[in-house]
Amino acid sequence: MPLSSLRIPSVLVLTLAVAACGKGPQQAQQAPPPPEVGVIAAHAQSVPLTRDLVGRLYPTRIADVRARVAGVLQKRVYIEGSDVREGQLLFQIDPAPLQAALNAQLANLASAQATYTNAHVAAERARSVFAKGLMAATDRDNAEAAERTAAAAVKQAEANVETARINLGYASVTAPIAGRTGQQQVTEGALVGQSDATLLTTVEQIDPIYVYFSQPVADVEAMRRAAATGRAELFEQNKATVELLRPDGTSYGVAGTLDFSDTAVNAPTGSVELRAIVPNPDHRLLPGMYVSLRVTLGELKNAFLIAAVAVLRDAGGPYVYTVGPDGKVAQKRIKADSLRGDSWIVSDGLAEGDQVVASGVQTVGMLLQRSKDPRAKAVPWKPAGSGEGAGTAAAQAAR
């Protein structure tokens, strides 16, 4: 075989090898661009200092309706469970025996008044005769003593008449307060008030209505420390507002005020008992109900409102991802106090101007795990449904 035919394959192999070596460094230089993530710029502001708690409703006043005189219950004149006015007739006890007792006392009063009149005439005559020197002083004194005794008897008879009249009034059992009536406890025809004041029903005032709840003492101390350092401003007791929430988180549309705070800590629970008074004009709120409530206790200074989609949690607590000016991503632990709408109130862990990742958080999490120098491109976050940016935000969130 000619020598020239053996050289051609060798040159070809050398050329391909050189070409392959030249292409390797070029491919290595073409690194993928940093991923694009939507960020929120953190800006400090004053936000309401709120706490979401659970409470129970109680009537503001409860009155037992009892039989205050002995007698037979004739009838009930109200509808069970209805609203009544103060002084409205609820039950009627047989008034006949009580009327007869009043009549007897009136007769006794008339007799006492007649006796007094006779004694008064006799005393006047004795005083006149004694003045003329025709009667002994002892006889005059006896006549005046009889007059005084008769006058006292009249007073006693008048008191007995008043007592009998009061007892007759008790035969008509009225509502001691305005409110909603309870179930009838004694049926018609029963003998009531014989040995004690028989319970007939109860009346509960539920407009306004009380809501009792408790707050952990550690939370109370934290708020006081924040107020002492100037990070928070606490409202006075009668200015702190309470909003009641339905189980689905929507508001009942009524707001009350905090009107009582216990001075002692409940030892078994480690909490402080609180009470708010809430208007209840349509009586939708009933005693015994458990309700969620949002208490606004003051104002938090230099706090951040961060969208809930940007706040993540693990065993160590809440955290967010941030993108620095150089594109480097990092994880920051935060203190997320409570929700306000669809945003968390963050009181610690962020600085003014921090770019918090709201979309593409999964991508950032993988970057922190796999890369020694994780970087991302920050763009303003647009929530889903905000118009033209909705598609972009949704695509970023899916990354």
Buried (B, 14 or more C-beta within 10 A) or exposed (E): EEEEEEEEEEEEEEEEEEEEEEEEEEEEEEEEEBBBBBBBEBEBEEBBBBBEBEBEBBBBEBBEBBBBBBBBBBEBEBEEEEBBEEEBEBBBBBBEBBBEBBEEBBEBBEEBBEBBEEBBEBBEEBBEBBEEEEBEEEEBEBBBEBBEEBBEBBEEBBEBBEEBBEBBBBBEBBBBBBBBBBEBBBEEEEBBBEEEBBBBBBBBBBBBBBBEBBBBBEBBEBBEEBBEEEBBBBBEEEEBBBBBBEEEEEEBEBBBBBBEEEEEBEEEEEBBBBBBBBEBEEEEBEBEBEBBBBBBBBBBBBBBBBBEBBBBEEEEEBBBBBBEEEBBBBBBEBBBBBBBEEBBBBBEBBEEEBBBBBBBBEBBBEBEEEEEEBBBEBBEBBBBEEEEBEEBBBEBBEB
